[in-house]
């Protein structure tokens, strides 16, 4: 997509939700109040999905598109693994399609040999039944998206308060034109390269300044750069998106990314004055259930899973 045409959408993704990646969580999350009329067709779907705290007891399935769908039979990644720790536990967004959860665990286990980090810090994946979120992301709806912090997992278990309040590392300069050389490292390049080289990964989203650094540092092997797509806001974390699992009827993949490494004029377009200082766009109205696949009603109504 032409980056200038994309500016309004990108700005909305950056500022449109109050639960940005670095917003603090809480040690005492409070349940949302019951809805007065949950059957109102005008009700935003996020109000319904945001109130489901357990997965649907259905066979695993990603339904719809990344920004317009839901997930059945979701699985939670354990909050602690040998090579990963989950952040912002109060959000209850560590749920995903079992294939994504398996991918994250396998990828984390590889990490010490990939770039020397002890492991990864996992940010938002999806809600227990996917769907739109009350705060934050436009995507992450079908259990195939995950945010990985650009901060190595420490060699100790983080406390609950640290998981709710510590910030990831912002690796981009204040002028947004390039990475901060005091924070960006070869380990970051190796991390993102390894993720992009995974066959099941369809896309990786990074801040345009990070894409610029990756283009500069990739070397002769540049095929993996095709999957790495610029997107504002991804300066503290990068976003992994898996392709729809094989045989997932009703799961909608994106079109393949454009060919080439994306390091020429396409990337330069992200650093124009129009893109760096976009005019605020009009917020899109929230999705209703009528705008989601019909199967998502069954996902909402299904009994609680394990």
VOPAGU-2260 file (C-alpha; in pm, 1 decimal, decimal comma):
REM VOPAGU-2260
SITE   aa  ch    i         X         Y         Z
SITE  UNK   A    0       0,0       0,0       0,0
SITE  UNK   A    1     121,2     349,8     -77,4
SITE  UNK   A    2     248,4     487,2     256,5
SITE  UNK   A    3      94,0     829,2     204,5
SITE  UNK   A    4    -251,6     677,1     155,9
SITE  UNK   A    5    -185,0     466,1     463,9
SITE  UNK   A    6     -98,6     756,1     696,9
SITE  UNK   A    7    -444,0     811,0     845,2
SITE  UNK   A    8    -487,5     440,1     916,7
SITE  UNK   A    9    -141,1     415,6    1067,3
SITE  UNK   A   10    -202,6     713,4    1294,3
SITE  UNK   A   11    -528,4     559,8    1414,0
SITE  UNK   A   12    -347,6     238,0    1498,4
SITE  UNK   A   13     -88,8     428,1    1699,3
SITE  UNK   A   14    -317,2     656,8    1899,2
SITE  UNK   A   15    -658,7     496,5    1861,0
SITE  UNK   A   16    -647,7     276,6    2171,1
SITE  UNK   A   17    -566,8     359,7    2528,8
SITE  UNK   A   18    -395,3      25,4    2597,1
SITE  UNK   A   19     -79,6      87,7    2398,2
SITE  UNK   A   20     197,1    -165,5    2445,3
SITE  UNK   A   21     370,2      37,8    2715,7
SITE  UNK   A   22      63,4     141,9    2911,7
SITE  UNK   A   23      88,1       6,6    3262,9
SITE  UNK   A   24    -131,6    -274,0    3383,7
SITE  UNK   A   25    -268,8    -329,4    3730,3
SITE  UNK   A   26    -223,4    -574,3    4014,3
SITE  UNK   A   27    -597,9    -574,7    4078,6
SITE  UNK   A   28    -788,2    -593,6    3748,9
SITE  UNK   A   29   -1159,1    -529,4    3790,5
SITE  UNK   A   30   -1421,3    -713,3    3582,5
SITE  UNK   A   31   -1619,6    -507,3    3337,4
SITE  UNK   A   32   -1973,7    -418,6    3440,3
SITE  UNK   A   33   -2253,4    -633,2    3294,5
SITE  UNK   A   34   -2411,6    -500,5    2977,6
SITE  UNK   A   35   -2766,8    -368,4    3005,8
SITE  UNK   A   36   -2864,3    -502,4    2663,1
SITE  UNK   A   37   -2604,4    -743,0    2520,3
SITE  UNK   A   38   -2836,0    -830,7    2229,4
SITE  UNK   A   39   -2853,3    -474,7    2099,2
SITE  UNK   A   40   -2738,0    -502,0    1734,6
SITE  UNK   A   41   -2581,2    -157,0    1761,6
SITE  UNK   A   42   -2353,5    -268,8    2044,6
SITE  UNK   A   43   -1984,2    -269,2    1964,4
SITE  UNK   A   44   -1855,1    -625,8    1933,8
SITE  UNK   A   45   -1555,6    -533,9    2151,1
SITE  UNK   A   46   -1790,0    -494,8    2448,8
SITE  UNK   A   47   -1894,4    -858,8    2412,0
SITE  UNK   A   48   -1554,9   -1012,2    2341,4
SITE  UNK   A   49   -1389,3    -801,8    2609,0
SITE  UNK   A   50   -1614,0    -959,9    2870,1
SITE  UNK   A   51   -1531,5   -1320,3    2785,5
SITE  UNK   A   52   -1249,5   -1425,4    3016,2
SITE  UNK   A   53   -1219,3   -1789,5    2908,8
SITE  UNK   A   54   -1183,5   -1958,3    2568,7
SITE  UNK   A   55   -1464,7   -2120,2    2373,6
SITE  UNK   A   56   -1487,4   -2496,3    2420,4
SITE  UNK   A   57   -1469,8   -2562,2    2045,9
SITE  UNK   A   58   -1211,8   -2714,3    1815,8
SITE  UNK   A   59    -927,1   -2470,6    1746,7
SITE  UNK   A   60   -1006,2   -2243,1    1457,7
SITE  UNK   A   61    -916,2   -1893,0    1340,4
SITE  UNK   A   62   -1224,2   -1731,8    1188,6
SITE  UNK   A   63   -1230,4   -1430,9     959,6
SITE  UNK   A   64    -952,2   -1179,6     905,0
SITE  UNK   A   65    -682,2   -1046,2    1133,5
SITE  UNK   A   66    -879,1    -726,2    1200,1
SITE  UNK   A   67   -1230,9    -870,5    1165,8
SITE  UNK   A   68   -1276,7   -1210,2    1325,6
SITE  UNK   A   69   -1246,8   -1431,1    1631,8
SITE  UNK   A   70   -1080,0   -1752,1    1751,1
SITE  UNK   A   71   -1234,8   -2075,5    1876,6
SITE  UNK   A   72   -1053,7   -2322,1    2101,1
SITE  UNK   A   73    -781,5   -2073,4    2193,4
SITE  UNK   A   74    -491,3   -2178,7    2410,7
SITE  UNK   A   75    -301,1   -1965,7    2661,1
SITE  UNK   A   76      74,8   -1949,7    2654,0
SITE  UNK   A   77     199,4   -2025,4    3007,2
SITE  UNK   A   78     303,0   -1703,4    3176,2
SITE  UNK   A   79     647,4   -1849,8    3250,3
SITE  UNK   A   80     869,9   -2068,3    3036,8
SITE  UNK   A   81    1238,1   -2140,7    3040,2
SITE  UNK   A   82    1288,7   -1892,8    2756,1
SITE  UNK   A   83     988,7   -1662,2    2780,1
SITE  UNK   A   84     784,5   -1453,7    3023,0
SITE  UNK   A   85     443,3   -1298,1    2956,2
SITE  UNK   A   86     393,5    -929,0    3029,2
SITE  UNK   A   87      83,3    -725,1    3128,2
SITE  UNK   A   88     -93,5   -1026,1    3276,4
SITE  UNK   A   89    -387,8    -811,4    3386,6
SITE  UNK   A   90    -494,1    -771,6    3022,5
SITE  UNK   A   91    -562,0   -1147,8    2982,1
SITE  UNK   A   92    -438,9   -1130,7    2623,8
SITE  UNK   A   93    -201,6   -1427,7    2622,3
SITE  UNK   A   94    -442,8   -1644,7    2420,7
SITE  UNK   A   95    -401,6   -1764,1    2064,5
SITE  UNK   A   96    -454,8   -2038,7    1813,6
SITE  UNK   A   97    -262,3   -2345,3    1937,7
SITE  UNK   A   98     -31,0   -2324,9    1636,1
SITE  UNK   A   99      72,9   -1971,6    1734,3
SITE  UNK   A  100     128,9   -2073,2    2096,6
SITE  UNK   A  101     342,9   -2366,0    1980,3
SITE  UNK   A  102     536,0   -2136,1    1746,8
SITE  UNK   A  103     613,0   -1885,1    2022,0
SITE  UNK   A  104     739,1   -2153,0    2258,4
SITE  UNK   A  105     958,3   -2315,8    1994,0
SITE  UNK   A  106    1092,5   -1981,6    1877,4
SITE  UNK   A  107    1172,1   -1872,9    2232,6
SITE  UNK   A  108    1359,6   -2197,1    2296,5
SITE  UNK   A  109    1578,9   -2128,2    1992,5
SITE  UNK   A  110    1660,7   -1773,5    2095,4
SITE  UNK   A  111    1980,2   -1826,3    2300,9
SITE  UNK   A  112    2145,2   -1980,1    1993,5
SITE  UNK   A  113    1996,3   -1715,6    1760,7
SITE  UNK   A  114    2113,2   -1396,5    1931,3
SITE  UNK   A  115    2233,8   -1485,3    2280,6
SITE  UNK   A  116    1929,0   -1352,1    2465,9
SITE  UNK   A  117    1801,4   -1572,4    2749,9
SITE  UNK   A  118    1453,1   -1550,2    2599,5
SITE  UNK   A  119    1167,4   -1322,5    2495,3
SITE  UNK   A  120     914,6   -1104,7    2672,2
SITE  UNK   A  121     571,5   -1169,2    2522,7
SITE  UNK   A  122     322,8    -882,7    2493,7
SITE  UNK   A  123     -33,4    -898,8    2362,9
SITE  UNK   A  124    -152,2   -1199,5    2163,1
SITE  UNK   A  125    -535,4   -1217,7    2163,8
SITE  UNK   A  126    -830,1   -1226,0    2401,2
SITE  UNK   A  127    -963,7   -1568,9    2507,8
SITE  UNK   A  128   -1211,6   -1568,7    2218,0
SITE  UNK   A  129   -1027,9   -1319,7    2001,1
SITE  UNK   A  130   -1244,0   -1052,9    1846,0
SITE  UNK   A  131   -1211,4    -674,7    1872,8
SITE  UNK   A  132   -1054,3    -533,0    2188,0
SITE  UNK   A  133   -1199,5    -256,4    2402,3
SITE  UNK   A  134    -858,0     -88,4    2406,3
SITE  UNK   A  135    -555,2    -117,8    2186,8
SITE  UNK   A  136    -520,5    -316,5    1869,9
SITE  UNK   A  137    -725,3    -317,2    1553,5
SITE  UNK   A  138    -585,7    -659,5    1465,8
SITE  UNK   A  139    -494,4    -949,6    1702,7
SITE  UNK   A  140    -849,4   -1081,4    1653,4
SITE  UNK   A  141    -800,8   -1438,4    1527,6
SITE  UNK   A  142    -524,4   -1567,4    1751,0
SITE  UNK   A  143    -244,4   -1546,6    1493,0
SITE  UNK   A  144     -78,8   -1216,1    1595,8
SITE  UNK   A  145     171,2   -1169,6    1878,3
SITE  UNK   A  146     382,5    -880,0    2005,6
SITE  UNK   A  147     740,7    -949,5    2114,9
SITE  UNK   A  148     916,0    -684,6    2319,1
SITE  UNK   A  149    1245,1    -543,3    2191,7
SITE  UNK   A  150    1388,7    -611,8    2536,7
SITE  UNK   A  151    1566,7    -936,8    2625,1
SITE  UNK   A  152    1416,4   -1152,8    2894,2
SITE  UNK   A  153    1628,4   -1113,0    3209,5
SITE  UNK   A  154    1803,7   -1404,1    3377,8
SITE  UNK   A  155    1544,1   -1404,1    3653,9
SITE  UNK   A  156    1169,7   -1418,9    3696,4
SITE  UNK   A  157    1009,7   -1076,5    3684,4
SITE  UNK   A  158     775,8    -988,9    3968,0
SITE  UNK   A  159     408,8    -931,0    3900,7
SITE  UNK   A  160     446,6    -556,7    3950,0
SITE  UNK   A  161     738,1    -549,6    3705,2
SITE  UNK   A  162     527,2    -730,0    3447,3
SITE  UNK   A  163     253,6    -470,8    3486,5
SITE  UNK   A  164     465,7    -157,1    3507,7
SITE  UNK   A  165     808,3    -191,6    3344,8
SITE  UNK   A  166     850,3     -53,6    2995,7
SITE  UNK   A  167    1010,9    -218,4    2697,4
SITE  UNK   A  168    1304,7     -58,0    2520,2
SITE  UNK   A  169    1230,6     214,5    2266,1
SITE  UNK   A  170    1497,0     152,8    2001,6
SITE  UNK   A  171    1400,7     445,7    1774,0
SITE  UNK   A  172    1553,5     794,1    1781,3
SITE  UNK   A  173    1345,6    1086,8    1899,5
SITE  UNK   A  174    1323,4    1226,1    1545,5
SITE  UNK   A  175    1180,7     893,0    1416,6
SITE  UNK   A  176    1428,9     891,2    1126,8
SITE  UNK   A  177    1648,0     602,6    1239,7
SITE  UNK   A  178    1719,0     368,0    1526,6
SITE  UNK   A  179    1897,0     488,2    1840,0
SITE  UNK   A  180    2254,8     354,6    1813,4
SITE  UNK   A  181    2275,9     342,6    2191,2
SITE  UNK   A  182    1985,7      96,2    2209,1
SITE  UNK   A  183    1968,1     -86,8    1878,9
SITE  UNK   A  184    2198,8    -389,8    1868,2
SITE  UNK   A  185    2300,3    -670,6    1629,5
SITE  UNK   A  186    2094,4    -896,9    1855,0
SITE  UNK   A  187    1779,1    -711,2    1749,5
SITE  UNK   A  188    1861,7    -771,5    1383,9
SITE  UNK   A  189    1926,4   -1140,3    1446,7
SITE  UNK   A  190    1599,2   -1172,0    1640,9
SITE  UNK   A  191    1379,6   -1022,9    1369,4
SITE  UNK   A  192    1565,9   -1202,0    1089,9
SITE  UNK   A  193    1513,0   -1538,6    1259,8
SITE  UNK   A  194    1140,6   -1473,2    1303,6
SITE  UNK   A  195    1098,1   -1360,7     942,1
SITE  UNK   A  196    1273,3   -1672,8     815,4
SITE  UNK   A  197    1014,8   -1898,6     979,7
SITE  UNK   A  198     796,7   -2051,4     707,6
SITE  UNK   A  199     468,8   -2005,3     898,1
SITE  UNK   A  200     527,1   -1631,8     950,2
SITE  UNK   A  201     332,8   -1423,5     697,8
SITE  UNK   A  202     437,7   -1076,5     811,9
SITE  UNK   A  203     637,8    -892,1    1073,5
SITE  UNK   A  204     554,6    -530,6    1156,4
SITE  UNK   A  205     825,1    -291,9    1275,9
SITE  UNK   A  206     865,8      82,3    1302,1
SITE  UNK   A  207     987,6     228,3     969,0
SITE  UNK   A  208    1314,6     332,7    1137,0
SITE  UNK   A  209    1372,5     -30,6    1235,1
SITE  UNK   A  210    1303,6    -142,7     878,9
SITE  UNK   A  211    1564,2     111,8     766,1
SITE  UNK   A  212    1820,5     -37,6    1005,7
SITE  UNK   A  213    1738,8    -391,3     892,8
SITE  UNK   A  214    1781,3    -291,9     528,4
SITE  UNK   A  215    2121,2    -147,1     612,9
SITE  UNK   A  216    2236,2    -448,7     812,4
SITE  UNK   A  217    2082,7    -741,9     622,6
SITE  UNK   A  218    2382,7    -823,6     406,0
SITE  UNK   A  219    2355,6   -1035,8      92,9
SITE  UNK   A  220    2070,9   -1257,4     216,7
SITE  UNK   A  221    1773,9   -1023,4     181,1
SITE  UNK   A  222    1481,4   -1248,4     100,6
SITE  UNK   A  223    1345,7   -1237,7     456,3
SITE  UNK   A  224    1310,8    -858,5     439,6
SITE  UNK   A  225    1004,5    -899,3     216,9
SITE  UNK   A  226     798,3   -1010,0     516,8
SITE  UNK   A  227     915,5    -719,9     736,6
SITE  UNK   A  228     664,4    -440,4     687,5
SITE  UNK   A  229     687,4     -83,1     824,3
SITE  UNK   A  230     415,1      31,5    1061,5
SITE  UNK   A  231     411,9     324,4    1302,3
SITE  UNK   A  232     406,6     245,5    1670,7
SITE  UNK   A  233     627,3     -63,8    1665,7
SITE  UNK   A  234     927,8     100,4    1828,6
SITE  UNK   A  235     907,3     -90,0    2160,5
SITE  UNK   A  236     806,6    -426,3    2015,8
SITE  UNK   A  237     774,1    -609,4    1687,8
SITE  UNK   A  238     460,8    -786,0    1571,3
SITE  UNK   A  239     461,4   -1143,4    1439,1
SITE  UNK   A  240     169,6   -1255,4    1221,8
SITE  UNK   A  241     127,5   -1618,4    1121,8
SITE  UNK   A  242     -46,2   -1730,0     805,1
SITE  UNK   A  243    -377,2   -1910,3     841,8
SITE  UNK   A  244    -316,8   -2271,2     948,5
SITE  UNK   A  245    -352,2   -2530,3     674,5
SITE  UNK   A  246    -710,0   -2643,7     634,7
SITE  UNK   A  247    -855,8   -2347,5     827,8
SITE  UNK   A  248   -1179,4   -2292,7     638,7
SITE  UNK   A  249   -1305,6   -1940,9     698,9
SITE  UNK   A  250    -965,9   -1795,4     796,0
SITE  UNK   A  251    -867,3   -1513,3     559,2
SITE  UNK   A  252    -500,5   -1463,4     479,3
SITE  UNK   A  253    -371,0   -1127,4     364,0
SITE  UNK   A  254    -247,9   -1094,2      11,0
SITE  UNK   A  255     126,0   -1172,6      -8,6
SITE  UNK   A  256     349,8    -870,9      54,6
SITE  UNK   A  257     497,5    -697,3    -251,1
SITE  UNK   A  258     807,4    -857,2    -397,1
SITE  UNK   A  259    1155,3    -729,8    -328,1
SITE  UNK   A  260    1312,9    -625,8      -1,9
SITE  UNK   A  261    1103,2    -308,7      44,0
SITE  UNK   A  262    1413,2    -101,3     108,1
SITE  UNK   A  263    1391,4     152,5    -173,2
SITE  UNK   A  264    1132,2     412,8    -262,9
SITE  UNK   A  265     862,6     223,3     -73,5
SITE  UNK   A  266    1047,2     267,4     255,5
SITE  UNK   A  267    1157,7     623,5     178,7
SITE  UNK   A  268     792,1     720,1     152,6
SITE  UNK   A  269     752,2     661,8     526,1
SITE  UNK   A  270     993,3     944,8     605,1
SITE  UNK   A  271     821,2    1223,5     415,1
SITE  UNK   A  272     680,1    1521,2     607,2
SITE  UNK   A  273     326,6    1395,7     538,2
SITE  UNK   A  274     398,5    1062,4     703,4
SITE  UNK   A  275     606,3    1194,8     991,5
SITE  UNK   A  276     345,7    1460,1    1074,3
SITE  UNK   A  277      11,7    1319,1     955,7
SITE  UNK   A  278    -314,7    1499,2     996,3
SITE  UNK   A  279    -540,6    1320,3    1243,8
SITE  UNK   A  280    -794,3    1102,4    1069,9
SITE  UNK   A  281   -1153,4    1048,5    1173,5
SITE  UNK   A  282   -1182,6     744,2    1403,4
SITE  UNK   A  283   -1361,6     452,1    1247,9
SITE  UNK   A  284   -1681,4     340,6    1419,7
SITE  UNK   A  285   -1636,1      21,0    1622,3
SITE  UNK   A  286   -1727,8    -309,3    1462,1
SITE  UNK   A  287   -2061,9    -465,8    1546,6
SITE  UNK   A  288   -2135,4    -837,1    1549,8
SITE  UNK   A  289   -2307,6    -801,0    1211,7
SITE  UNK   A  290   -1971,0    -698,5    1065,0
SITE  UNK   A  291   -1793,1   -1010,3    1192,2
SITE  UNK   A  292   -1825,2   -1361,6    1048,4
SITE  UNK   A  293   -2145,9   -1534,3    1155,8
SITE  UNK   A  294   -1943,6   -1809,3    1325,8
SITE  UNK   A  295   -1821,0   -1555,0    1580,3
SITE  UNK   A  296   -2167,6   -1556,4    1737,8
SITE  UNK   A  297   -2122,2   -1928,0    1808,4
SITE  UNK   A  298   -1778,6   -1860,2    1951,3
SITE  UNK   A  299   -1924,6   -1604,2    2191,9
SITE  UNK   A  300   -2209,3   -1836,0    2292,9
SITE  UNK   A  301   -1999,2   -2152,2    2337,5
SITE  UNK   A  302   -1940,4   -2293,0    2686,6
SITE  UNK   A  303   -1616,2   -2214,2    2862,4
SITE  UNK   A  304   -1316,9   -2420,6    2764,9
SITE  UNK   A  305   -1048,7   -2552,4    2996,4
